[in-house]
Amino acid sequence: MLPNQMVKSLLGKVIRVEMKGEENELVGRLEGVDEYMNLFLTNAMECKGDEKIRSLGDIILRGNNVVLIKPE
């Protein structure tokens, strides 16, 4: 399965995203993804491990800064 197809299979599910150069991870419901792997998350929050740091609401993450995507 291609990476883009794998990410599309996670649509509607809660995911955890690790970003380049960031020590904290982002957690939210994946609502959309495009061919550049840009991600649209709703109800996103910034977390350090299992601890919630702050709520971010709806966000778009640029695909070239995404290091790791994990289903929750």
N, C-alpha and C positions, 0 to 999 in steps of 0.2 A: 504494500500500500504506500502511495506517495505521501510525503509529509503534509501537503496541503489537504489531501483527502482525509488524513487522520485527524487533523485539526477540525475540519468540517464535520466529522462524526461527533465532535464534542459540543456542537451547537445546542444551546439550551441548558447546558450543564455548568456547574460551578467548577472553575479551574483556578490553579495557582500559577502565576507567571513570574519567572525570574528575569530581571532586566540587566542589561550590560551596565557595569559600573555602579550598581545599586546593591546595598547590603540587605535591604528589606524586599519582601516579595509582595505582589499584588494578587488579591483574591477577588473574584467576581464571576457573574454569570456571563458566559460567552454568548453574545447575541448576533455577532457577525464577523466574517473574515473574508478578505479579498485575496487576489492572486499574489500580492506582495506580502502576505501574512500579517497585514495590519489587523489588529484585533479590536472589536468593540465590546466593552464589558459594561454591564449594568450592576448597580449595587456594589461597586468596587470598594475595597478597603486595603489600606497598606498594613502589612503584618510583619512581625518579626517572630518567626517560629509560629506558635499558636496564639501569640499575644497581638491583639488588634491595636494599631498605633493611631490611625485616623480613618475616617470615612471619606471617600472620594466621589461617590455617586456614579454617574455615567462617564466613562472615559474611552478614549481611543489610544491604543498603543501602536507606535510605529514598528513594523515588522523587522526592520534592520537592527533594532535595539533589543529584540526578544532573544534570550539565551535558552530558556527552558519553559515548556508548558506541561503541567501535570494536572490530571483530573483530581478533584477533591473527593 
